[in-house]
Amino acid sequence: MVRKMRCLILLASLILLPVVAAGSSAEVVKVVSVPPEPVPVQMGGMEKVYENVTKIAIEPRYKHLRLMPGEESEFTVKLKNPGEKDVVIEPKVIVFPFMENYVDEDWISMDREKFVLKAGEKAEIKIKVKVPEDVEKGYYSCIIAFTNDTFPMPYSVKPFYVNQMSLGVNVWIPPKIKIYPKFIDDRVEAGKSYEYKIYVENTGDEPVKMNPELFKGEDVYYDPFSPVSWIDESHVTIEAPSVVQPKSKAVVKVKVSVPSTAKGMLKGTVKLNVEDPGLDEWMQRVELNLRAYEKPSEPFVKVFQVSNATKVTVKVSASSYGRSAEKSCDFDVKIFSPSGVLSVKPSKLVEEVGVALSGNKLPPWEEAEGIYTVTSYRKTEIYTVENPESGTWKVEILPSCESFTLSVEVE
């Protein structure tokens, strides 16, 4: 109807109409249009749908349960009728086509079936959910509708229930295998080899098969300031038993040969492939995050002048973070006077260590790495030269760290 009205207005709104007769000049004829009377718009489909819908209050609207096969749980749903008409409550389980895993009606029992909830009254329904013994691990869901009030849902053969709640059941199986650590972070040097250990503990009563492999991921993020690449299989060797015996621990040795051309971040994932139905695939992954470092062949040089001084103090500091922090803070220092290189040792050495208790980590971290974990390390060497020779001095620093600070004080 609205489209017809627009067409009438468009046709009646032609203002100028040129009329050209043979052998004569153009003449403009003005057409005065009178807009038609407004056409009343009828109530849309959705408004009609809501005309006879009764709304009740439901608490909770969402319920999530975590149960093992064979377990059960009970919860209470509170209903309230805020309207002026009585409402027929008839709870039932609804499953939609898009639900991959759904809660079967046989899992659910309720202490009340069909009853009338009078205007202004409240009611409670106890719902018990019992997961069958043979159900597989996964997430299951359904809808519990309390009345038959519905309206159509787009692209679905089933309608949407107005007075409903969502129920989700996470069916889980307790894993028998513990894996630690889940992350291996280290700073490595290009051209060198490193070995890391992954501990796999079988807490069950049956042997469990295992077949570790290197997984090459595809979700590499791009960072223009820190290149990221995946570790190639040819540079990784994995040694592990094929079976983890009950009530015992196995060690998976991961040997990484860092390419001589490696730069930036090297990433890899070790998939343990443990036959434990309680472990999801992602729970069997151990992430390798290696920062490749290439030691420079030329030292950093700082030149400074000394004139009639009583003392020269050179201080060099480097800091690093993570499991390899302590070995990542090394450097060689040479001090040159106008007469040549000086044979001088640090007059003072300062070491600062940041330590975290294993309680801050995911258990059982302490079994693999001890109760204390070094999180940061800072090393400072101070060199002092008394009665320095006047002239041009030089400090050379060849670092085995990613960054350092240097200060020179002439007194």
C-alpha positions in Angstrom: 0.0 0.0 0.0 2.8 2.4 0.9 4.6 1.6 -2.4 1.4 2.4 -4.4 1.0 5.7 -2.6 4.6 6.7 -3.5 4.1 5.8 -7.1 0.9 8.1 -7.2 2.8 11.0 -5.7 5.7 10.5 -8.1 3.4 10.5 -11.2 1.4 13.5 -9.9 4.5 15.6 -9.1 5.6 16.2 -12.7 6.0 20.0 -12.7 7.2 20.8 -16.2 6.1 19.1 -19.4 7.6 20.3 -22.8 5.2 20.1 -25.7 6.7 20.5 -29.2 4.5 20.9 -32.2 5.7 20.5 -35.8 6.9 23.8 -37.2 6.5 25.7 -34.0 8.7 26.6 -31.0 8.6 24.8 -27.7 5.9 25.7 -25.3 6.0 25.0 -21.5 2.9 23.7 -19.9 2.6 23.8 -16.1 0.8 21.0 -14.4 -0.5 21.6 -10.9 -0.8 18.4 -8.9 -3.0 17.8 -5.9 -1.5 15.2 -3.5 -3.9 12.3 -2.6 -5.3 11.8 0.8 -2.8 10.0 3.2 -3.3 6.2 3.2 -3.5 4.8 6.7 -0.7 2.2 7.4 -2.0 -1.0 8.8 -0.3 -2.6 11.9 2.8 -4.7 10.9 3.2 -8.4 11.4 5.4 -8.2 14.5 3.0 -6.0 16.3 0.3 -8.6 15.7 2.6 -11.3 16.9 3.0 -9.5 20.3 -0.7 -8.9 20.8 -1.5 -12.2 22.5 1.9 -12.9 24.1 2.1 -13.3 27.8 5.5 -12.4 29.5 6.6 -13.8 32.8 9.8 -13.2 34.9 12.3 -16.0 34.9 15.3 -16.3 37.2 17.9 -17.4 36.1 17.7 -16.9 32.4 21.0 -18.8 31.9 22.4 -21.8 33.7 25.7 -23.5 33.2 26.6 -26.8 34.7 29.9 -28.8 34.7 29.3 -32.5 35.2 31.0 -35.8 34.5 29.3 -38.7 32.8 27.0 -40.2 35.4 26.9 -37.1 37.6 23.8 -35.1 38.4 22.9 -31.6 39.7 19.8 -29.8 40.8 18.9 -26.1 40.6 15.8 -23.9 41.2 14.1 -21.7 38.7 11.9 -18.8 40.1 8.9 -17.7 38.1 6.7 -14.6 38.6 3.6 -13.5 36.8 3.5 -9.7 36.8 0.4 -9.5 34.6 -3.3 -9.3 35.3 -4.1 -12.7 33.7 -3.4 -16.2 34.8 -0.7 -18.0 32.9 -0.5 -21.7 32.1 3.0 -23.0 32.9 4.0 -26.1 31.0 7.8 -26.5 31.0 9.4 -28.5 28.2 12.8 -29.0 26.7 13.4 -27.4 23.2 16.3 -28.2 20.9 17.1 -26.0 17.9 18.5 -27.3 14.6 21.7 -25.3 15.0 22.7 -27.0 18.2 25.5 -29.5 17.5 25.4 -31.2 20.9 22.2 -30.9 22.7 20.9 -31.8 26.2 18.5 -34.7 25.6 15.0 -34.5 27.3 15.9 -37.8 29.1 18.6 -35.9 31.0 16.1 -33.5 32.7 13.4 -34.1 35.3 11.3 -31.4 37.0 9.3 -31.5 40.3 6.4 -29.6 38.6 4.7 -30.2 35.3 1.7 -28.3 34.0 0.1 -25.8 36.4 -1.5 -22.3 36.5 0.5 -19.3 37.7 -2.1 -16.8 38.8 -1.8 -13.1 38.2 0.8 -11.5 40.6 1.9 -14.9 42.0 5.3 -16.5 42.2 6.4 -20.1 41.8 9.5 -22.3 41.9 10.5 -25.3 39.8 13.3 -27.6 40.8 15.2 -29.0 37.8 17.5 -32.0 38.0 20.0 -32.7 35.3 21.6 -36.2 35.1 24.3 -37.0 32.5 24.2 -40.6 31.3 27.3 -42.7 31.8 28.0 -43.2 28.1 27.9 -39.5 27.1 31.1 -38.2 25.4 33.0 -35.2 26.5 31.8 -31.9 25.2 29.5 -28.9 25.6 25.7 -29.6 25.4 22.9 -27.1 25.4 19.1 -26.7 25.2 16.2 -24.4 25.9 13.7 -24.9 28.6 10.4 -23.1 27.7 7.8 -22.5 30.4 4.9 -21.4 28.3 3.7 -21.9 24.7 4.0 -18.2 23.8 6.1 -18.0 20.6 6.9 -15.8 17.6 8.6 -16.7 14.4 12.4 -16.9 14.2 14.0 -15.8 10.9 15.6 -18.7 8.9 14.4 -21.3 11.3 11.7 -23.9 11.1 11.1 -23.6 14.8 9.6 -20.5 16.6 11.3 -18.5 19.3 9.8 -19.2 22.8 9.2 -16.0 24.7 9.3 -17.4 28.2 12.5 -19.5 28.2 15.8 -20.1 29.8 19.1 -21.4 28.3 20.8 -24.4 29.8 24.4 -25.4 29.1 26.1 -28.6 30.3 29.9 -29.0 30.1 30.4 -32.7 30.2 34.0 -33.3 31.2 36.2 -36.2 32.0 39.0 -35.8 34.6 42.3 -36.1 32.8 44.8 -38.7 33.9 47.8 -36.9 32.4 49.5 -33.8 33.7 51.8 -31.9 31.4 54.3 -29.2 32.5 55.5 -26.7 31.7 53.0 -25.6 29.1 55.3 -22.8 27.8 59.0 -22.8 27.1 60.4 -19.3 26.8 64.1 -18.8 26.2 66.7 -16.5 24.6 68.9 -18.4 22.2 71.9 -17.6 20.2 72.0 -18.2 16.5 74.0 -21.3 15.5 73.8 -23.0 18.9 71.8 -26.0 20.2 69.5 -26.2 23.2 67.6 -29.0 25.0 64.4 -28.6 26.9 62.4 -31.0 29.0 58.6 -31.6 29.1 57.3 -33.7 32.0 54.3 -36.0 31.4 52.8 -37.6 34.5 50.3 -40.4 34.4 48.1 -40.3 37.6 45.9 -43.1 36.4 46.0 -46.9 36.8 46.5 -47.8 33.1 49.4 -47.1 30.7 48.8 -44.2 28.3 50.2 -44.0 24.8 52.0 -40.9 23.6 53.4 -39.8 20.2 54.9 -36.3 20.4 55.5 -34.3 17.3 56.3 -30.7 16.2 53.3 -28.8 15.0 53.8 -26.0 12.6 51.1 -23.4 13.1 49.7 -20.9 10.7 48.5 -18.1 12.9 51.8 -16.1 12.9 51.2 -12.5 13.9 53.1 -9.8 12.1 55.3 -7.4 14.1 57.5 -5.1 12.0 59.9 -4.6 15.0 60.3 -8.2 15.9 60.3 -10.8 13.0 58.4 -14.0 13.8 58.9 -17.3 12.1 58.1 -21.0 12.8 60.8 -23.4 13.8 61.4 -25.9 10.9 61.1 -29.6 11.7 64.6 -30.2 10.4 65.9 -28.2 13.4 64.0 -30.0 16.1 64.5 -33.5 17.5 62.1 -35.0 20.0 62.9 -38.0 22.2 60.1 -39.6 24.3 58.8 -43.0 25.3 55.8 -44.2 23.4 54.0 -45.2 26.7 53.7 -43.5 30.0 53.3 -46.1 32.7 50.7 -45.7 35.4 51.6 -43.7 38.5 54.9 -42.6 36.9 56.5 -39.7 35.1 58.0 -39.5 31.6 60.4 -36.9 30.2 60.0 -35.6 26.7 63.3 -34.1 25.5 63.1 -31.4 22.8 66.4 -30.5 21.2 66.5 -27.4 19.1 69.3 -26.5 16.7 69.0 -22.7 16.1 69.9 -21.8 12.5 72.9 -19.6 12.1 70.7 -17.1 10.2 67.9 -17.0 12.8 66.7 -13.6 13.9 63.8 -12.4 15.9 61.2 -14.7 17.4 61.1 -18.4 16.7 57.9 -20.2 17.5 56.9 -23.8 17.6 54.3 -26.1 19.2 55.0 -29.6 20.5 51.9 -31.7 20.3 52.2 -34.7 22.7 49.3 -36.7 21.2 48.5 -38.4 24.5 45.6 -40.9 24.4 43.7 -39.4 27.3 40.0 -38.7 26.7 40.0 -36.1 29.4 42.5 -33.9 27.5 41.4 -31.7 24.7 43.8 -31.3 21.8 44.8 -27.8 22.8 45.5 -29.0 26.3 48.2 -31.3 24.9 50.2 -28.5 23.4 53.5 -27.0 24.7 54.4 -23.7 23.2 58.0 -22.8 22.3 58.9 -19.1 22.3 62.5 -18.6 21.5 64.1 -15.2 21.0 67.0 -15.6 18.6 70.1 -13.5 19.4 73.2 -13.0 17.2 76.2 -12.0 19.2 78.0 -9.0 17.5 81.5 -9.5 16.2 82.5 -5.8 16.7 82.4 -4.2 20.2 80.6 -1.0 21.2 83.1 1.8 21.6 82.8 4.9 23.8 85.6 7.5 23.6 86.0 10.1 26.4 88.6 12.6 27.5 90.5 12.8 30.8 92.3 15.9 32.0 94.0 16.2 35.4 91.5 13.8 37.0 91.9 11.8 40.2 89.6 8.9 39.3 87.7 7.4 36.4 84.7 5.2 37.1 83.2 3.0 34.4 79.8 1.3 35.1 78.2 -1.3 32.8 74.7 -2.8 33.5 72.5 -5.3 31.7 69.2 -6.8 32.6 67.0 -9.5 31.2 63.7 -11.3 32.0 62.4 -14.9 31.9 63.9 -18.3 32.6 67.1 -17.6 30.8 67.5 -14.2 32.3 70.8 -14.9 34.2 72.7 -16.3 31.2 71.4 -13.4 29.0 73.3 -10.7 30.9 76.9 -11.2 30.1 79.4 -8.8 28.5 83.2 -8.3 28.0 84.6 -4.9 29.0 88.0 -3.5 27.9 89.3 -0.1 29.0 92.0 1.7 27.0 94.1 4.6 28.4 96.3 6.8 26.1 99.1 4.2 26.7 97.1 1.1 25.7 94.7 -1.5 27.2 94.5 -1.7 31.0 94.5 -5.0 32.9 91.8 -4.0 35.3 89.1 -6.1 37.0 85.8 -4.9 38.3 86.1 -3.2 41.7 82.5 -3.9 42.4 80.0 -6.5 41.1 76.2 -6.1 41.8 73.7 -8.9 40.9 69.9 -8.4 41.3 67.6 -11.4 40.9 63.8 -11.3 40.7 62.2 -14.4 42.1 58.7 -15.7 42.0 57.3 -18.6 44.1 55.9 -21.5 42.2 52.6 -20.8 43.9 52.1 -18.0 41.4 52.4 -20.6 38.5 50.1 -23.3 37.4 50.7 -26.5 39.4 52.7 -28.6 39.5 55.3 -26.1 38.3 57.6 -26.7 41.2 58.1 -30.3 40.3 59.7 -29.4 37.1 61.6 -26.2 38.0 61.8 -26.0 41.7 59.8 -24.0 44.2 61.5 -20.7 43.1 61.5 -19.4 39.6 63.9 -16.6 38.4 61.9 -14.0 36.6 64.5 -11.3 36.1 68.2 -10.7 36.5 70.4 -7.6 36.4 74.2 -7.6 36.4 76.3 -4.5 37.1 80.1 -4.3 36.9 82.0 -1.2 38.2 85.6 -0.4 37.2 87.7 2.1 39.0 91.0 3.6 37.8 92.9 5.8 40.3 95.0 8.7 39.1 94.2 8.2 35.4 96.5 9.5 32.7 95.4 12.6 30.9 94.3 12.2 27.3 91.9 10.2 25.1 90.4 7.1 26.8 88.2 4.4 25.3 85.8 1.7 26.6 85.0 -1.3 24.4 82.0 -3.6 25.3 81.2 -6.8 23.5 77.8 -7.9 24.8 76.2 -11.3 25.0 73.0 -9.5 26.0 70.3 -7.7 24.0 70.9 -4.3 25.7 73.1 -2.7 28.3 73.8 0.7 29.8 77.2 2.4 30.2 78.2 5.3 32.4 81.6 7.0 32.6 82.4 9.3 35.5 85.6 11.4 35.5 86.5 13.1 38.8 
